[in-house]
Amino acid sequence: MTESRVDLSRVIGMLVVIAGFTALAGVVIGGDLGRALDVAAITALAAAPGVRVVVLCFTWARSHDYKFAAASMALLALIVVSVIGTALWR
């Protein structure tokens, strides 16, 4: 692997570690700040699959596999619409 490429497993691993620390801090601190830290932990966990889909989308587009790139873009659009819909519904 070249130096310019990002190691996806490290990025996702860091997201999981960040989620763990923020969740633990949220439980220990409590109150409004604790709730905000818990939300940050859930956001970090939810970001991991999205990062994977984005990387796959770019990889497929660079290799001229536009069918899979379009499918991954459709999945990303579905994720964005569901997050916006959940935020408005809540």
PyMOL CGO cylinders between C-alpha atoms (Angstrom):
from pymol import cmd
from pymol.cgo import CYLINDER

trace = [
    CYLINDER, 0.00, 0.00, 0.00, 1.35, 3.43, -0.83, 0.3, 1, 1, 1, 1, 1, 1,
    CYLINDER, 1.35, 3.43, -0.83, 1.96, 6.16, 1.71, 0.3, 1, 1, 1, 1, 1, 1,
    CYLINDER, 1.96, 6.16, 1.71, -0.67, 8.48, 0.20, 0.3, 1, 1, 1, 1, 1, 1,
    CYLINDER, -0.67, 8.48, 0.20, -3.54, 6.07, 0.76, 0.3, 1, 1, 1, 1, 1, 1,
    CYLINDER, -3.54, 6.07, 0.76, -5.51, 6.10, 3.97, 0.3, 1, 1, 1, 1, 1, 1,
    CYLINDER, -5.51, 6.10, 3.97, -5.67, 2.83, 5.87, 0.3, 1, 1, 1, 1, 1, 1,
    CYLINDER, -5.67, 2.83, 5.87, -9.41, 2.33, 6.24, 0.3, 1, 1, 1, 1, 1, 1,
    CYLINDER, -9.41, 2.33, 6.24, -9.10, -0.16, 9.09, 0.3, 1, 1, 1, 1, 1, 1,
    CYLINDER, -9.10, -0.16, 9.09, -7.19, 2.42, 11.15, 0.3, 1, 1, 1, 1, 1, 1,
    CYLINDER, -7.19, 2.42, 11.15, -9.81, 5.09, 10.49, 0.3, 1, 1, 1, 1, 1, 1,
    CYLINDER, -9.81, 5.09, 10.49, -12.67, 2.81, 11.52, 0.3, 1, 1, 1, 1, 1, 1,
    CYLINDER, -12.67, 2.81, 11.52, -10.67, 1.57, 14.49, 0.3, 1, 1, 1, 1, 1, 1,
    CYLINDER, -10.67, 1.57, 14.49, -10.11, 5.14, 15.63, 0.3, 1, 1, 1, 1, 1, 1,
    CYLINDER, -10.11, 5.14, 15.63, -13.83, 5.87, 15.26, 0.3, 1, 1, 1, 1, 1, 1,
    CYLINDER, -13.83, 5.87, 15.26, -14.61, 2.92, 17.55, 0.3, 1, 1, 1, 1, 1, 1,
    CYLINDER, -14.61, 2.92, 17.55, -12.00, 4.02, 20.11, 0.3, 1, 1, 1, 1, 1, 1,
    CYLINDER, -12.00, 4.02, 20.11, -13.31, 7.60, 20.04, 0.3, 1, 1, 1, 1, 1, 1,
    CYLINDER, -13.31, 7.60, 20.04, -16.85, 6.30, 20.49, 0.3, 1, 1, 1, 1, 1, 1,
    CYLINDER, -16.85, 6.30, 20.49, -15.79, 4.21, 23.47, 0.3, 1, 1, 1, 1, 1, 1,
    CYLINDER, -15.79, 4.21, 23.47, -14.01, 7.06, 25.23, 0.3, 1, 1, 1, 1, 1, 1,
    CYLINDER, -14.01, 7.06, 25.23, -16.78, 9.58, 24.61, 0.3, 1, 1, 1, 1, 1, 1,
    CYLINDER, -16.78, 9.58, 24.61, -19.44, 7.12, 25.79, 0.3, 1, 1, 1, 1, 1, 1,
    CYLINDER, -19.44, 7.12, 25.79, -17.47, 6.39, 28.96, 0.3, 1, 1, 1, 1, 1, 1,
    CYLINDER, -17.47, 6.39, 28.96, -16.95, 10.10, 29.58, 0.3, 1, 1, 1, 1, 1, 1,
    CYLINDER, -16.95, 10.10, 29.58, -20.65, 10.73, 28.98, 0.3, 1, 1, 1, 1, 1, 1,
    CYLINDER, -20.65, 10.73, 28.98, -21.63, 8.16, 31.59, 0.3, 1, 1, 1, 1, 1, 1,
    CYLINDER, -21.63, 8.16, 31.59, -19.13, 9.46, 34.13, 0.3, 1, 1, 1, 1, 1, 1,
    CYLINDER, -19.13, 9.46, 34.13, -19.88, 13.16, 33.64, 0.3, 1, 1, 1, 1, 1, 1,
    CYLINDER, -19.88, 13.16, 33.64, -23.67, 13.00, 33.29, 0.3, 1, 1, 1, 1, 1, 1,
    CYLINDER, -23.67, 13.00, 33.29, -25.95, 15.99, 32.78, 0.3, 1, 1, 1, 1, 1, 1,
    CYLINDER, -25.95, 15.99, 32.78, -26.19, 17.92, 29.54, 0.3, 1, 1, 1, 1, 1, 1,
    CYLINDER, -26.19, 17.92, 29.54, -22.49, 17.53, 28.75, 0.3, 1, 1, 1, 1, 1, 1,
    CYLINDER, -22.49, 17.53, 28.75, -22.73, 13.79, 29.33, 0.3, 1, 1, 1, 1, 1, 1,
    CYLINDER, -22.73, 13.79, 29.33, -25.69, 13.55, 26.98, 0.3, 1, 1, 1, 1, 1, 1,
    CYLINDER, -25.69, 13.55, 26.98, -23.77, 15.49, 24.33, 0.3, 1, 1, 1, 1, 1, 1,
    CYLINDER, -23.77, 15.49, 24.33, -20.83, 13.11, 24.70, 0.3, 1, 1, 1, 1, 1, 1,
    CYLINDER, -20.83, 13.11, 24.70, -23.16, 10.12, 24.37, 0.3, 1, 1, 1, 1, 1, 1,
    CYLINDER, -23.16, 10.12, 24.37, -24.58, 11.60, 21.16, 0.3, 1, 1, 1, 1, 1, 1,
    CYLINDER, -24.58, 11.60, 21.16, -21.01, 12.09, 19.90, 0.3, 1, 1, 1, 1, 1, 1,
    CYLINDER, -21.01, 12.09, 19.90, -20.27, 8.42, 20.65, 0.3, 1, 1, 1, 1, 1, 1,
    CYLINDER, -20.27, 8.42, 20.65, -23.30, 7.23, 18.70, 0.3, 1, 1, 1, 1, 1, 1,
    CYLINDER, -23.30, 7.23, 18.70, -22.39, 9.56, 15.84, 0.3, 1, 1, 1, 1, 1, 1,
    CYLINDER, -22.39, 9.56, 15.84, -18.86, 8.15, 15.70, 0.3, 1, 1, 1, 1, 1, 1,
    CYLINDER, -18.86, 8.15, 15.70, -20.22, 4.60, 15.57, 0.3, 1, 1, 1, 1, 1, 1,
    CYLINDER, -20.22, 4.60, 15.57, -22.72, 5.53, 12.88, 0.3, 1, 1, 1, 1, 1, 1,
    CYLINDER, -22.72, 5.53, 12.88, -20.01, 7.21, 10.80, 0.3, 1, 1, 1, 1, 1, 1,
    CYLINDER, -20.01, 7.21, 10.80, -17.95, 4.03, 10.40, 0.3, 1, 1, 1, 1, 1, 1,
    CYLINDER, -17.95, 4.03, 10.40, -20.16, 2.32, 7.77, 0.3, 1, 1, 1, 1, 1, 1,
    CYLINDER, -20.16, 2.32, 7.77, -20.62, 5.62, 5.95, 0.3, 1, 1, 1, 1, 1, 1,
    CYLINDER, -20.62, 5.62, 5.95, -16.86, 6.07, 5.69, 0.3, 1, 1, 1, 1, 1, 1,
    CYLINDER, -16.86, 6.07, 5.69, -16.57, 2.58, 4.23, 0.3, 1, 1, 1, 1, 1, 1,
    CYLINDER, -16.57, 2.58, 4.23, -19.26, 3.27, 1.59, 0.3, 1, 1, 1, 1, 1, 1,
    CYLINDER, -19.26, 3.27, 1.59, -17.64, 6.58, 0.61, 0.3, 1, 1, 1, 1, 1, 1,
    CYLINDER, -17.64, 6.58, 0.61, -14.24, 4.90, 0.16, 0.3, 1, 1, 1, 1, 1, 1,
    CYLINDER, -14.24, 4.90, 0.16, -15.79, 2.12, -1.90, 0.3, 1, 1, 1, 1, 1, 1,
    CYLINDER, -15.79, 2.12, -1.90, -17.65, 4.66, -4.05, 0.3, 1, 1, 1, 1, 1, 1,
    CYLINDER, -17.65, 4.66, -4.05, -14.44, 6.52, -4.90, 0.3, 1, 1, 1, 1, 1, 1,
    CYLINDER, -14.44, 6.52, -4.90, -12.54, 3.29, -5.48, 0.3, 1, 1, 1, 1, 1, 1,
    CYLINDER, -12.54, 3.29, -5.48, -15.15, 1.99, -7.90, 0.3, 1, 1, 1, 1, 1, 1,
    CYLINDER, -15.15, 1.99, -7.90, -15.37, 5.32, -9.72, 0.3, 1, 1, 1, 1, 1, 1,
    CYLINDER, -15.37, 5.32, -9.72, -11.59, 5.46, -10.16, 0.3, 1, 1, 1, 1, 1, 1,
    CYLINDER, -11.59, 5.46, -10.16, -11.58, 1.91, -11.55, 0.3, 1, 1, 1, 1, 1, 1,
    CYLINDER, -11.58, 1.91, -11.55, -14.38, 2.87, -13.99, 0.3, 1, 1, 1, 1, 1, 1,
    CYLINDER, -14.38, 2.87, -13.99, -16.87, 0.48, -12.40, 0.3, 1, 1, 1, 1, 1, 1,
    CYLINDER, -16.87, 0.48, -12.40, -19.72, 2.93, -12.62, 0.3, 1, 1, 1, 1, 1, 1,
    CYLINDER, -19.72, 2.93, -12.62, -22.50, 0.45, -11.86, 0.3, 1, 1, 1, 1, 1, 1,
    CYLINDER, -22.50, 0.45, -11.86, -21.20, -0.21, -8.36, 0.3, 1, 1, 1, 1, 1, 1,
    CYLINDER, -21.20, -0.21, -8.36, -20.24, 3.45, -7.89, 0.3, 1, 1, 1, 1, 1, 1,
    CYLINDER, -20.24, 3.45, -7.89, -23.82, 4.46, -8.72, 0.3, 1, 1, 1, 1, 1, 1,
    CYLINDER, -23.82, 4.46, -8.72, -25.18, 1.83, -6.33, 0.3, 1, 1, 1, 1, 1, 1,
    CYLINDER, -25.18, 1.83, -6.33, -22.98, 3.11, -3.51, 0.3, 1, 1, 1, 1, 1, 1,
    CYLINDER, -22.98, 3.11, -3.51, -24.02, 6.70, -4.28, 0.3, 1, 1, 1, 1, 1, 1,
    CYLINDER, -24.02, 6.70, -4.28, -27.67, 5.62, -4.07, 0.3, 1, 1, 1, 1, 1, 1,
    CYLINDER, -27.67, 5.62, -4.07, -26.95, 4.01, -0.70, 0.3, 1, 1, 1, 1, 1, 1,
    CYLINDER, -26.95, 4.01, -0.70, -25.29, 7.21, 0.51, 0.3, 1, 1, 1, 1, 1, 1,
    CYLINDER, -25.29, 7.21, 0.51, -28.30, 9.22, -0.66, 0.3, 1, 1, 1, 1, 1, 1,
    CYLINDER, -28.30, 9.22, -0.66, -30.58, 6.87, 1.25, 0.3, 1, 1, 1, 1, 1, 1,
    CYLINDER, -30.58, 6.87, 1.25, -28.47, 7.27, 4.39, 0.3, 1, 1, 1, 1, 1, 1,
    CYLINDER, -28.47, 7.27, 4.39, -28.55, 11.08, 4.08, 0.3, 1, 1, 1, 1, 1, 1,
    CYLINDER, -28.55, 11.08, 4.08, -32.32, 11.15, 3.53, 0.3, 1, 1, 1, 1, 1, 1,
    CYLINDER, -32.32, 11.15, 3.53, -32.92, 8.83, 6.49, 0.3, 1, 1, 1, 1, 1, 1,
    CYLINDER, -32.92, 8.83, 6.49, -30.72, 10.92, 8.79, 0.3, 1, 1, 1, 1, 1, 1,
    CYLINDER, -30.72, 10.92, 8.79, -32.45, 14.14, 7.72, 0.3, 1, 1, 1, 1, 1, 1,
    CYLINDER, -32.45, 14.14, 7.72, -35.87, 12.52, 8.07, 0.3, 1, 1, 1, 1, 1, 1,
    CYLINDER, -35.87, 12.52, 8.07, -35.04, 11.23, 11.53, 0.3, 1, 1, 1, 1, 1, 1,
    CYLINDER, -35.04, 11.23, 11.53, -33.70, 14.63, 12.60, 0.3, 1, 1, 1, 1, 1, 1,
    CYLINDER, -33.70, 14.63, 12.60, -36.89, 16.37, 11.39, 0.3, 1, 1, 1, 1, 1, 1,
    CYLINDER, -36.89, 16.37, 11.39, -39.19, 13.72, 12.84, 0.3, 1, 1, 1, 1, 1, 1,
    CYLINDER, -39.19, 13.72, 12.84, -37.56, 13.83, 16.22, 0.3, 1, 1, 1, 1, 1, 1,
]
cmd.load_cgo(trace, "trace")
